[in-house]
Amino acid sequence: MIKSLAAWLASRPRFRAITTIVLHATAGGSLSGALSTLRLKGLSYHYLIDKDGVVWKAVPYTRVAFHAGKSLGPSGENCNGYSIGISFVNRNDGIDPYTEKQTEACRLLVADLQNAISSLQYLTTHYAVSPKRKTDPKGFPCSRVNGLLKRWGCK
């Protein structure tokens, strides 16, 4: 199930084709806490997946969300311009588990995005695009997100 936030998070117009999905973790234990922090810092993801598997659309994928920061991905520098950011509500401590509902919701969301966006090619992680800066989503089983996307730095 995908629900939209009442007010979108920060974003800007997109000028490049979308080639990549970047997976993240919120580094917190609740959706409300993550949204408060994102709004305070002017950051954003396109989608957030709560522990119960509900997907929250926070920015339309036709716009650029501010999720990867200083990064280098499979399609060049600064991933934000050509990527979609999906974040799991998870502490990112390697102990807090990703729920089955989150994993399944991610799998379905990625499949939907593949069907909607013909230029989409890669599935990666924040860690892979910012390896000395970020660790998320620590412990997420990327191999369970099956599809036609090439996994770049997402094992």
ABEGO torsion letter per residue (X at the ends): XBBBBABBBBBBBBABBBABBBBBBAGBABAAAAAAAAAAAGBBBABBBBAAGBBBBABBAABBBBAAEBBBBAAEBGAAAABBBBBBBBAGAGABBBBAAAAAAAAAAAAAAAAABAABABBBBAAAABAAABAOBBGBBAAABBEABBBBGBX
